């Protein structure tokens, strides 16, 4: 294409473009006209509608003001009219949850009216009327709180308390399980009390807390009182076990009387009941075996030893009842703490709680002090066995101390210290019991020595007491650990329970040492040497055999490994000393070497000597027989062994004397002097230690 063609084409394009631009301009002008017309119309509309809108807004504002005014007037009218509308409700009582809701709603209306009149018309009669009715309602709410509290504050049945306190082997129950089993209020009652308490607190009417404290304190006291009555009347059931007097001369009254009766509650602690029964059975069995071995008699069923002043006896039943009471109080106290939640403000918990528990806690302390007082009288009367029942109870009380302290945390120090008073009182009584046993053995002069030289009653009683202590190792051990005299003798490397065994071994060793010393000193009052040494021999032999029959020897050997050998040496020494009673008799039949028999003939001097010797021997052997067949050796083995020793000591010497001189012509009347053959002397020795001989 040439240039003129291109130019023509470009001219055409330009013309087309100009036409397009012209059309766009026309459209733009039309759009501007439309927008201008719309703007003009909007302006005219605004000028027409705006006054109407403003008028409507003013009318709406006036309507709102009128409605607010009407509402305010209605509210004011309601305040003036509130007393007649709610008076019947307020003068009634808030029965049930629905009634309580209605009552509290009415009280809220009165409160609002009271606030309105106090602010806007404090001198009005309406304020006086509303205030009076509001006070009446407040009094009714407080009265309702008290009535609900009194109605539903029932003491816990004693059987429940016994079950809670003895529902495991150790008499120590889990806090949560025991507290949950004590149900004072239902959920509905608790909810009502909490709502009433909240209202009273909101109105600063906190006097209801004193009412709550007094009512709950009375309920707690009633629970504890009925528990004591339940225990006294024996409603829990009982098992009586008679424990006879054990070992020793039956005719002599025991210096340390044994327990005569054991009563166990129906659902009592299995562990403590088991200990009591096992110990009673073992003591009775041991008594039977000992008397059977010694005398050939069977103990059989014996009536319990009667004890004067029964009211002063501290027995197993009483101590276990006391422990159950302490545990029950602990559980009831924990239940009271839980019960206060929501009813009593937290900041007042400790103050209200100590009012609730004060009387019951004081009663428990008083009862513990009474037990300690009677225990001291038992100590004074030397009835120590009756006090051993305190040891396991004291152990449990000590284990509960931290639990009690947690429960009473935040209370006044005098309240918190009550439990320590119980522990300290019983602890000091327990320590004094152990100390007095030692002192009583050391200074014993309460009974005369047995004329027959048999086992001293005190020896029997002391061994029985020491064996009973074996059942209380884990209770007596901690007591002795707090006595420096014993604790300082134990290496700090030894830990419980071995430490407690070692401490008990030290104590028993001390008692046995005092017993041995006392027996030696008392035996010096015998005028006849034979019975003196037989007395020492009987008692020493009895001690070692008792140690061997029981676990006492194992305990004492922890501190004195040579204990058994020491007693064997003492027995050998006493036997040797006893043989001194034969010296006068042997003096007549020995050392006659200077008397010569020549062809069956004797000198006059020698004949007289032989006559004197035979006469002296006869007289002395008869005197010794008369004395010693009245002496007693209860143990069969020891008795027969001593007879055998006597024969071996006397018969060979007498046989030699008899063989040498009985057939000699020292007299014309040999039957006058030669009264006993060796066989007859042997028979006489067999009659020793035999009253019936």
HUGI-V577864 format. One line per field, one symbol per residue. phi: phi as a letter, one per 30 degrees, with the letter a starting at -180 (. if undefined). burial: b if it has 16 or more other C-alpha atoms within 10 Angstrom, else e. A space follows every 10 residues. Layout:
phi: ???
burial: ???
This chain:
phi: .ddddddddd dddddddddd dddddddddd dddddddddd deddddddde ededdddddd dddddddddd dddddddddd cddddceddd ddbddidddd dddddddddd dddddddddc bdcddedddd dddddedddd ddddeddddd dcdcdddddd dddddbdadc hbcdeddddd dccdbddddd dddddddedd ddchcddddd dedddddddd dddddddddd dddiddibbc bdcddchjdd dcdddceddc abcbdecded ddeddddddd dddddddddd ddddbiccdi dcddddcdhe dcdccedddd ddddddddde dddddddddd ejcceedced ddddddcedd dddddddddd dddddddddd dicdddcddd dddddddddd eddddddcej deeddddddd dedddddddd ddeddddddd ddcdadbddd dcidddeddd dddddddddd dbedcdeddd dcceecddcc ddddcedddd dddddddded dddddddddd dddddddcee dddddddedd dddddddddc ddddddddcb eceddddddd dddddddddd dcedddddcb hcdddccchi cbdedddddd eddddddedd dddddedddd dbbddddddd dddddddddc eedddddddd cdcdddadbd ddccdbdedd ddddddddhb ddd
burial: eeeeeeeeee eeeeeeeeee eeeeeeeeee eeeeeeeeee eeeeeeeeee eeeeeeeeee eeeeeeeeee eeeeeeeebb ebbeebbebb eebbeeeeeb ebbbebbebb bebbbbbbee eeeeebbebb bebbebbbeb bbebbbebbe eebbbbebbe bbbbbbbbee bbbeeeebbe ebebeeeebb ebbbbbbbbb beeeeeebbe bbbebbbbbb bbbbbbbbeb beeeebeeee bbbbbbbbbe eeebbbbbbb bbbbbebbbb ebbeebbebb eebbebbbbb bbebeeeebe eeeebeeeee ebbbbbbbbb bbbbbbbbbb bbbbbbbebb eebbeeeebb bbbbbbbeeb beebbeebbe bbbbbbebbe ebbbbbbbbb bbbbbbbbeb eeebeebbee beeebbebbb ebbebbbebb bebbebbbeb bbebeeeebb ebbbbbbbbb bbbbbbbbbb bbbbbbbbbb beeeebbeeb eeeeeeeebb bbbbbbbbbe bbebbbebbb ebbeebeebb bbbbbbbbbb bbbbbbbeee ebbbbbbbbe eebbeebeeb beebbebbbe bbeebbebbe eeeeeebeee ebeeebbebb bebbbbbbeb beebbbbbbb bbbbbeebbe ebbeebbeeb beebbebbee bbebebbeee eebbebebee bbebbbbbbe eee
